[in-house]
Amino acid sequence: MEVHQISFAKIAVLSSNCAEITVDPGVDIDLKMVDEIHHFLLSQFNHSFSLLINKTNAYSTQLDALIQFGTLPAIDKIAIFAPNKLAKMSADFSATIPSSTVLNIEVFTERDDALDWLTLE
């Protein structure tokens, strides 16, 4: 597994079609940061891929950035690992954003369950 540090998060390439994003604590994600994530992911994968969003750390995402995140056509599905009540509430809200509703998104309280779901065909 390769782990890459971008300016505000760690991105672990878990397999040839899956990556895990763990945002640093206290970050407020904006459009420029979403572009940075998209650019990195497209540099790693030349086909569709799935994402595990690890919400272990507390961070926020601006609404326009949240909307933009879900517009990358190469994203196959997204599992959100939300290990606590606040993270789960945030993840459930994120999954209802209009650009997110067209994506295949599930929220999990166990990381292993999220990974299992991502690897199902």
LUMTI-930354 format. One record per residue: y, z, x of N, C-alpha, C in turn. Coordinates in Angstrom, 3 decimals. Atoms other than C-alpha are relative to their C-alpha. Layout:
       n.v       n.w       n.u      ca.v      ca.w      ca.u       c.v       c.w       c.u
         Y         Z         X         Y         Z         X         Y         Z         X
...
END
This chain:
       n.v       n.w       n.u      ca.v      ca.w      ca.u       c.v       c.w       c.u
    -1.178     0.000     0.843     0.000     0.000     0.000     1.242     0.000     0.889
    -1.272     0.080    -0.719     3.397    -1.014     1.325     1.073     0.701    -0.818
    -1.122    -0.658     0.676     6.408     1.184     0.494     1.290    -0.481     0.660
    -1.277     0.526    -0.477     9.895    -0.303     0.809     1.126     0.856    -0.560
    -1.180    -0.738     0.446    13.197     1.572     0.636     1.114    -1.005    -0.248
    -1.215     0.756     0.258    16.043    -0.220    -1.105     1.128     1.017    -0.062
    -1.145    -0.907    -0.152    19.507     1.299    -1.349    -0.072     1.257    -0.868
     0.014    -1.142     0.927    18.654     3.695    -4.215    -1.390     0.367    -0.510
     1.348    -0.244     0.523    14.873     3.667    -4.711    -1.053    -0.404     1.015
     1.169     0.453    -0.756    11.443     3.308    -3.178    -0.798    -0.914    -0.912
     0.853     0.913     0.747     9.328     0.367    -4.285    -1.299    -0.142     0.774
     1.325     0.091    -0.605     5.625     0.560    -3.545    -0.717    -1.213    -0.591
     0.798     1.131     0.451     3.635    -2.660    -3.724    -1.435     0.506    -0.079
     1.311    -0.614     0.228     0.413    -1.350    -5.262    -1.135    -1.004     0.094
     1.015     1.058    -0.055    -1.458    -4.673    -5.448     0.718    -1.334     0.019
    -0.602     1.334    -0.043    -0.897    -8.416    -5.468     0.785    -0.328    -1.265
    -0.739     0.274     1.232     0.514    -8.167    -8.994     0.554     1.270    -0.652
    -0.508    -1.247     0.571     1.841    -4.611    -9.402     0.836     0.767     1.031
    -0.868    -0.812    -0.858     4.678    -2.493    -7.988     0.418     1.248    -0.765
    -0.474    -1.258     0.561     5.866     1.062    -8.550     1.412     0.255     0.504
    -1.391    -0.283    -0.358     9.575     1.890    -8.626     0.265     1.481    -0.243
    -0.390    -1.405     0.108    10.697     5.471    -7.926     1.460     0.105     0.439
    -1.440    -0.073    -0.272    14.469     5.876    -8.186     0.313     1.355     0.633
    -0.419    -1.228    -0.661    16.116     8.454    -5.927     0.688     0.932    -1.004
    -0.625    -0.951     0.934    17.345    11.659    -7.647     1.514    -0.171    -0.079
    -1.432    -0.002     0.204    20.833    11.627    -9.150     0.685    -1.355    -0.043
    -0.576     1.348    -0.022    21.333     7.850    -9.049     0.451    -0.395    -1.409
    -0.444     0.611     1.254    23.307     6.063   -11.791    -0.155    -1.509     0.187
     0.322     1.411    -0.217    21.785     2.569   -11.963     0.998    -0.891    -0.732
    -0.941     0.955     0.573    24.294    -0.235   -12.518    -0.553    -1.422     0.160
     0.455     1.395    -0.047    24.050    -4.041   -12.769    -0.310    -0.480     1.412
     0.224     0.417    -1.387    24.326    -4.535    -9.006    -1.361     0.512     0.496
     1.284    -0.578    -0.402    21.333    -2.240    -8.492    -1.167    -0.722    -0.663
     1.043     0.772     0.681    19.291    -4.121   -11.105    -0.209    -1.323     0.721
     0.110     1.246    -0.769    20.060    -7.332    -9.215    -0.760     0.238     1.304
     0.700    -0.321    -1.251    18.847    -5.640    -6.022    -1.506     0.153    -0.246
     1.422    -0.150     0.343    15.556    -4.647    -7.700    -0.611    -1.374    -0.281
     0.526     1.326     0.344    15.083    -8.139    -9.163    -0.202    -0.851     1.256
     0.091     0.785    -1.238    15.793    -9.790    -5.800    -1.191     0.458     0.840
     1.120    -0.506    -0.795    13.329    -7.512    -4.017    -1.333    -0.402    -0.623
     1.270     0.315     0.664    10.580    -8.021    -6.610    -0.340    -1.487     0.126
     0.252     1.440    -0.118    10.982   -11.792    -6.538    -0.328    -0.407     1.434
     0.353     0.287    -1.393    10.723   -11.692    -2.730    -1.442     0.422     0.310
     1.352    -0.512    -0.227     7.375    -9.870    -3.012    -1.072    -0.727    -0.809
     0.971     0.613     0.914     5.708   -11.694    -5.914     0.432    -1.422    -0.337
    -0.326     1.386     0.343     5.531   -15.443    -6.462    -0.662    -0.405    -1.316
     0.622     0.210     1.304     3.894   -15.075    -9.879     0.352     1.207    -0.864
    -0.317    -1.141     0.865     4.064   -12.683   -12.824    -0.613     1.280     0.567
     0.441    -1.293    -0.523     3.623    -8.994   -12.067     0.305     1.090    -1.015
    -0.227    -1.167     0.842     3.533    -5.583   -13.709     0.710     1.074     0.802
    -0.748    -1.066    -0.655     5.661    -2.538   -12.973    -0.403     1.364    -0.535
     0.107    -1.408     0.355     5.098     1.183   -12.960     1.349     0.620     0.340
    -1.274    -0.687    -0.214     8.415     2.972   -13.422    -0.309     1.490     0.049
     0.313    -1.410    -0.208     8.001     6.475   -12.008     1.269     0.823    -0.217
    -1.188    -0.791     0.344    10.485     8.836   -13.679    -0.154     1.457     0.443
     0.136    -1.337    -0.560     9.570    11.848   -11.527     1.369     0.600     0.302
    -1.346    -0.463    -0.337    13.191    12.087   -10.359     0.946    -0.232    -1.176
    -1.018     0.155     1.049    16.147    12.580   -12.706     1.060    -0.988     0.474
    -1.034     0.988    -0.282    18.504     9.585   -12.777     0.453    -0.588    -1.324
    -0.491     0.628     1.225    20.540     7.611   -15.292     0.118    -1.500     0.224
    -0.140     1.448    -0.056    20.846     3.946   -16.125     1.074    -0.418    -0.989
    -1.046     0.498     0.885    23.953     2.289   -17.529    -0.627    -0.981    -0.996
     0.596     0.809     1.065    23.251     0.483   -20.809    -0.075    -1.476     0.371
     0.045     1.423    -0.372    24.184    -2.974   -19.489    -1.061    -0.260     1.064
     1.037     0.142    -1.024    21.864    -2.412   -16.516    -1.385     0.073    -0.633
     1.272    -0.127     0.709    19.044    -1.323   -18.824    -0.340    -1.298    -0.725
     0.201     1.271     0.705    19.498    -4.479   -20.888    -0.373    -1.099     0.994
     0.238     1.030    -1.009    19.594    -6.669   -17.763    -1.381     0.135     0.649
     1.282    -0.220    -0.683    16.476    -5.081   -16.243    -1.129    -0.735    -0.704
     1.083     0.598     0.763    14.267    -6.390   -19.029     0.044    -1.506    -0.128
    -0.141     1.454     0.153    15.393   -10.002   -18.656    -0.715    -0.797     1.091
     0.686     0.728    -1.075    13.366   -10.874   -15.541    -1.299    -0.597    -0.564
     1.148     0.635     0.654    10.832   -13.443   -16.866    -1.348     0.266     0.679
     1.261    -0.197    -0.729     8.229   -12.656   -14.186    -0.700     1.315    -0.345
     0.616    -1.291     0.345     7.610    -9.146   -15.565    -1.010    -0.199    -1.114
     1.089     0.124     0.963     4.267    -9.100   -17.354    -0.003     1.199    -0.946
    -0.065    -1.217     0.806     4.217    -5.484   -18.536     0.518     1.150     0.849
    -0.601    -1.148    -0.666     5.831    -2.162   -17.728    -0.631     1.275    -0.542
     0.458    -1.345     0.351     4.241     1.275   -17.713     1.043     0.968     0.544
    -0.971    -1.000    -0.434     6.651     4.186   -17.576    -0.718     1.339     0.088
     0.572    -1.328    -0.210     5.341     7.425   -16.078     1.112     1.017    -0.186
    -1.004    -1.005     0.339     7.351    10.221   -17.693    -0.673     1.371     0.017
     0.779    -1.225    -0.185     5.996    13.544   -16.371     0.513     1.231    -0.746
    -0.510    -1.166     0.729     8.203    15.841   -18.468     0.694    -0.466    -1.284
    -0.555     0.302     1.330     9.823    16.034   -21.899     1.291    -0.830     0.079
    -1.259     0.730    -0.134    13.283    14.840   -20.799    -0.239    -1.439     0.466
     0.319     1.341    -0.495    11.851    11.893   -18.860    -0.637    -0.834    -1.110
     0.644     0.715     1.092     9.714    10.956   -21.878     1.017    -0.426    -1.054
    -1.043     0.367     0.968    12.712    11.042   -24.241     0.821    -1.183     0.521
    -0.763     1.076    -0.623    14.655     8.822   -21.836    -0.803    -1.300    -0.002
     0.861     1.189    -0.047    11.719     6.416   -21.439    -0.202    -0.588    -1.388
     0.174     0.485     1.367    11.130     6.192   -25.185     1.252    -0.737    -0.469
    -1.245     0.678     0.349    14.818     5.309   -25.667     0.097    -1.349     0.708
    -0.094     1.239    -0.779    14.714     2.696   -22.898    -0.876    -1.097    -0.591
     0.940     0.974     0.554    11.742     1.001   -24.554     0.503    -0.618    -1.302
    -0.531     0.542     1.259    13.821     0.426   -27.712     1.204    -0.916     0.207
    -1.141     0.879    -0.291    16.633    -1.519   -25.989    -0.409    -1.438    -0.341
     0.390     1.349     0.452    16.704    -5.085   -27.431    -0.695    -0.870     1.050
     0.675     0.840    -1.000    15.808    -6.826   -24.141    -1.361     0.571     0.362
     1.275    -0.636    -0.318    12.979    -4.328   -23.698    -1.034    -0.222    -1.094
     0.939     0.095     1.106    11.453    -4.831   -27.123    -0.872    -1.240     0.081
     0.829     1.190    -0.160    10.193    -8.290   -26.163    -1.008     0.171     1.135
     0.919    -0.284    -1.093     8.419    -6.780   -23.157    -1.159     0.865    -0.487
     1.153    -0.844     0.279     5.040    -5.097   -23.185     0.209     1.303     0.781
    -0.345    -1.263    -0.642     6.113    -1.498   -22.444    -0.758     1.138    -0.662
     0.645    -1.216     0.495     4.155     1.734   -22.777     0.483     1.174     0.840
    -0.432    -1.222    -0.677     5.171     5.295   -21.889    -1.200     0.928     0.118
     1.138    -0.877    -0.282     2.644     7.680   -20.318     0.477     1.304     0.623
    -0.314    -1.287    -0.621     2.742    11.355   -19.367    -0.899     0.271     1.202
     0.882    -0.100    -1.167    -0.032    10.871   -16.769     0.077    -1.304     0.790
    -0.134     1.192    -0.846     0.429     8.474   -13.840    -1.287    -0.827     0.013
     1.276     0.728    -0.033    -3.283     7.583   -13.701    -0.224    -0.806    -1.276
     0.121     0.736     1.257    -3.223     6.589   -17.389     0.880    -1.245     0.024
    -0.902     1.135    -0.100    -0.241     4.336   -16.703    -0.598    -1.081     0.884
     0.622     0.970    -0.906    -2.022     2.667   -13.777    -1.209    -0.655    -0.649
     1.158     0.572     0.691    -5.192     2.215   -15.832     0.438    -1.059    -1.002
    -0.495     0.932     1.007    -3.203     0.522   -18.600     0.511    -1.283     0.667
    -0.531     1.174    -0.693    -1.474    -1.799   -16.110    -1.105    -0.917     0.504
     1.074     0.831    -0.568    -4.783    -2.981   -14.667    -0.917    -0.585    -1.052
     0.786     0.630     1.076    -6.310    -3.799   -18.057     0.520    -1.410    -0.242
    -0.410     1.393     0.268    -6.276    -7.507   -18.797     0.236    -0.205    -1.468
END
